[in-house]
Amino acid sequence: MQLGRADVTAIAADLPQERSVVSRHLQVLLEAGIVRASKVGRQVFYEVDGPAIIQRLEDILRHTKNITALCCPGRSV
């Protein structure tokens, strides 16, 4: 199910983990730059940071292409 922007309670509603576990996972994703958070009053709303994920994937691809010559001589990408 795609929620878009949602708080921990909404995100945890359809998951088997406890709300506290989901909250800890969201904190890890936030620190990794995979989700964004915004606070409204006492509630924190999370949403996936699509552009940041795409940028990370592009960085991984670029790095992989750069090291291909080292690990796979004679093959071009």
Steps between C-alpha positions, in 0.01 A plus 500: 500500500634846411437758766712793389558714807399317819569485871637199688154382605372490141816332373497238777129424465547234229833365624554208739767687700427709805468874446824558695692268263358679195599832658859382548514378139369834378774673699764286327347578159496870590867494600580319173320769299239259363202672661429860598323603818294805584352582837150640538422565863596181682467277194787413268408422142729292279522469124734322264764731353486374141757742353751407773451129431548554125816704566642223721425237237664714230806542725520123550470442125767760422735350760436148368575612144824661619626185668393262220834551325677383816296189561408403142779600258412487133128559554339834436181628656 
